[in-house]
Amino acid sequence: MPATVSPNPPVLRFDNLTLGYNRHPAVHHLRGEVATGSLLAIVGPNGAGKSTLLKAIAGELRPLQGRIEWPRGLRRQQIAYLTQQATLDLGFPMTVRDFIALGLWREIGAFAGVDRDQQRRVDAAIDAVGLRGLRERPIGAVSGGQLQRARFARVLLQDAPLVLLDEPYGAIDAETVRDLAALVRHWHAEGRTVIAVLHDLEHVRQEYPQTLLLARERVAHGDTATVLSEANLRRAAELASGRGERRPAPVCQATPEDA
């Protein structure tokens, strides 16, 4: 495809990035950049390194080799990171309101109280995700879909220019997926950069204009319709199973630049 130039500068750049655990690589030699304001899906087979890449962007995992660069000087405090639900411990007794108010922790610290203006913001976030009637319910007593709405409300309170979402729609009902997808579109319309690990390729095709296809290395990155071709998906499956030959991946589009 003819290359085009993104009107937006990169928010982050991958420079020969290799990631892994106990010195065993999970993502190999990733290069390229993501433009500011992108709505980017990261997809690939199980074990492809998708969540690992998000952890590195969030600053929770140090590279084995290479680095992530921040051309616009974005700080870790300016990143909102929604982890998978399985990482949560809901045993601590707190209400839905208190759970959502934790989204302000970078602003108020661990022990400061929430003032009147901040409480209004918490209530506005609760309303925005459709939990108005559940403010005082214990967080451990809500459904999976309601919990995910509460977690999105915490992200909303962080007001971050870069939002990372790791499998945000797993094990929740269709109505909640629809409502939270609308919130993601709203964040994108505001000019935020949103990067999401997703499994539902039809949802990706409908909602995400840019996609990065991983199989422990970059298979393709660019326009979603081009990236999610049958040939690329077949190659990703082969690489994940160990049958594919590793070779430089094709450039699909330069908006954002190939990564």
N, C-alpha and C positions, 0 to 999 in steps of 0.2 A: 504494500500500500504506500502511496506517496506520504512522506513525512510532513507533519504540520507542526507549527511552533505554538506552544502553550502561551496564552497571554499572561499567565500567572507564574510568579517565581516559585521555585521548589520550597516546600516546607521542610522536607527532609531528604537526605541523599544516602544511598547505600554504597559504600566503598569497599569492594571485595569482602563483603560481610559473610563470615562463617560463624554459626551458632551451634551450641550443643551442650551436653551435660557430661561431667566427668571426662571431658576431652573427647567425647564421642560426638562427631558432628551430626546435627539434625537439619541444618540449612547450609548449603555449600555456595560460597563465592558469589553472593548476590551483589549486583551492581545496578545503579540507576537512581532515579529520584521520583518523588511524588509531588505534584504541583499543589500549591496552596488552594484550598477550596475544592479539592477532589472529593468525590463520593466513590470510594474504591472498595470492592469486594475482594477478599482473599479466599480462594477456593483450592481444593485439591483432595487427593485420597487421604484416608486416615493415616496418620504418621507422617504427613508431608511436611511438617514444620510450621504450620499456620499459626498455632497458638504460641509457639516458640518465638516467632518473629514479632508478634504483638508484645510479648514480654520484654523483648530487647528494645523495642521502640519506647515502651513505658519506662525503661531504665531498670527493670527488675532482673535482667540477665546480661552479663558482660560477654562481649564477643570473644570467641576463640581466636579469631583473626579478623582483620579489617575493622571498620568502624561505621557508625551512623553519624552523619554530619547534619548540623542544623544551620543552614545558610541564613535564616532569618533570626537566629539567636533564641529560638523557643526554649523555655526552661521546662524542667520536669513538672513543676507546679502548674504549668499551663496545659497539661495533658489530663483528660478525664478518661479513666480506664475501667470499663465494665468487664470483669472477669466472668468465667463460667459460674453458674449457680452452684455447682458442686463444691466450690471453694468456700462457701459461706457456712458459718456456724451460727445457727439461729437459736441456740440454747440460752443466750443472755436475754433476760426479761426486759423488753422495751416495746413501746407502742410503734405503730406505723409512722406517726408523726416524728418520734424521736429517731427512728431508723433513718428516715429521709433527711432529717436535720444534720446527720453526720456528713452530708455532702458539703457542709460549710466548714469542715474541720480545718482546712488549710487557711481559712479566713479568720476563725475565732480561736484556734488552738484546741487542745485536748480538754481543758478544764473551764474555759470561759462559758458564760451563759449566752443564750440567744436573745438579742434585743428585739424591740417591737418591730423595727423595719425588717430584720432578718426573719422574724416569725411570719410576717406577711409574705415574704418570699417563699418560705417553706409551704405555707398554705396555698400559694399560687401554684407551686410545683405539684402539690397533691391534687389540686383541681385539674391541672393540665394533663395528668395521667389517669384521671377518672377514678380517684380513690377518696372522694370527698366524704363519703359516709363511713370510712374505715379509719379515720384519724387515730382513734383511741384503741383500736383493736391490737392485741399483742401480735408482734410481727411473726411469731412462730405459729399463729393460728390462721394465717391467710393461705389462699391457694397458690399454686405455682405461678399462674398468670398474674395474680395480684402482687406477689412478691416481685416479679419482673417489672411490673409497673412502678413499684416503689423504688427499685434500683435505677430505673430510668429517671425518676424524679431526682434522685441524688446526683446523677450526671447533669441534669438540667441545672441544679443549684450551683454546680462548679463553674458554669459559664466559661468553659474552656474553648480555645480556638482549635484544638485537636482532640477528637473523640475517637477512642478505640473500643470496639465492641467485639467480644469473643463469644461466638455462638449465641447471639442475643435472643433468638426465637426458639431455642430448644425446649421441648416438652411444655409448650403453652398453647392455649386455644387459639383458633383462627381469628376471633374478634380482637384479642390482645395483640396478635401479630399485626393485624391491620392498623390498629391504633398506634402502636409503637413505630411501625414503618412510616406512618404519617409524621410522627415527631422527628424521625431521622430526616425526612425530606425537608422539614421546617429548619432543622439545623443546617442542612446543606444550603438552603435558600438564604440563610443569614450569612453565608460565606465561610462557615466552619469547614474544616477538613474532617471527613468521617472515613475511618478505615474499619471494616467489619469482616470477621471470619464467619463464613456462611457455608451451609451444606446444600440448601435448596437452590438448585441451579435455575429453576423457573423464576423464583423470586429474584435472584440476581439479575436475570435477563430483563425483568420488568422494572426493577428499582435502581440498579447500579450501572451507570454509564461506563465505568472503568473496572477492569478486573485484573488481578494478578493470579495466575494459575501456577501453583507450586507442586513439586513432587520431590522435596528435599533440595531441589534446585529450581530456578526459574524455567518454566516451560513456555510461558507467553505472558505478556503484560500489555494492556492497551484497551482499545475499544472492546466492550464486552461481547458483542456479537461475533467479532473476529477471534477473540481469545477462546471462546467456548465452542470452537469448531469440533467436529467429530475427530479430526486428525489430532488436534491438541489434547483432547480428553483421552484418546486412545494412548497417546505417548505418555501422558501423566500416569495412567494406569500401569503401563509397561515399566516405567521407571520405579513406581512404588513397589512393584512385584519383583524387581531386580532383573527383569528381562530386557529392559531398554538400554541402549548404548547412550552413555552421556556425551552430549555434544552441545555446542553453543545453541541457545534457543533463538528462534526467529524474532525479529522486530516486527510487531504488529502495527504500532502507531506510536508517535512521539508525544502524545498528550495524555497523561504525563509521560516523561521520558521512560524508556524501557528499563525495567528493574528485574 
